[in-house]
Amino acid sequence: MSLKTSLAVAATAISLTAFTSPAQAALFNFSYTLIGGDVLSGMLDGDVQGDGDTVSVNSISMPLFNGVAGPDLPFVVSNSAGPSLPATVSFSGSVMDIIACTNSDCGDGFLFDGSMYISGVSYGDAFEPYNPNNWSLTAKATEAVPEPGSVVALLGLGLGALALNGKKQA
């Protein structure tokens, strides 16, 4: 078997075994309307749990208060369990256990504990009862992101086609 034929066979084998399904980012838009009409909103990255309602929150991004960007909130933990468990929210608003802060000292940010909404100055400086009817969580429409294996597969197919094409011309 020639080198070109071997290359074509190997490239084809790689491409056929490397195809995988596309990865879907678990991104959600959220918003909460405070008693006075102010609105906290942003995006969160998380994983929907088996009940189909609860979302374990990995991070918060693009937090806004009344449409104005607030400081980044890289510190996201459970209010009831601290850093030992992930923060959780729900589509229905029935489960709210999250602290999102600028740092571990929580100099600014917000907290939902299921019965209260508490926030720093950038997010309303509020201390008020939580109302699940004012909470909204929706899945963000995302584009499919190809897995690295898919890219390798496409490259393998291309190399295989080039090798076969070169063999036919020789």
Stockholm file with secondary structure:
# STOCKHOLM 1.0

chainA/1-170         MSLKTSLAVAATAISLTAFTSPAQAALFNFSYTLIGGDVLSGMLDGDVQGDGDTVSVNSISMPLFNGVAGPDLPFVVSNSAGPSLPATVSFSGSVMDIIACTNSDCGDGFLFDGSMYISGVSYGDAFEPYNPNNWSLTAKATEAVPEPGSVVALLGLGLGALALNGKKQA
#=GR chainA/1-170 SS CCHHHHHHHHHHHHHHHHCCCCBCCCEEEEEEECTTSCEEEEEEEEEECTTSSEEEEEEEEEEEETTEECCCCCEEEBTTTBTTSCEEEESSSSCCBEEEESSTTCSSEEEECSSEEEECGGGTCCEEECCGGGEEEEECCCCCBCCHHHHHHHHHHHHHHHHHHHHHHC
#=GC SS_cons         CCHHHHHHHHHHHHHHHHCCCCBCCCEEEEEEECTTSCEEEEEEEEEECTTSSEEEEEEEEEEEETTEECCCCCEEEBTTTBTTSCEEEESSSSCCBEEEESSTTCSSEEEECSSEEEECGGGTCCEEECCGGGEEEEECCCCCBCCHHHHHHHHHHHHHHHHHHHHHHC
//
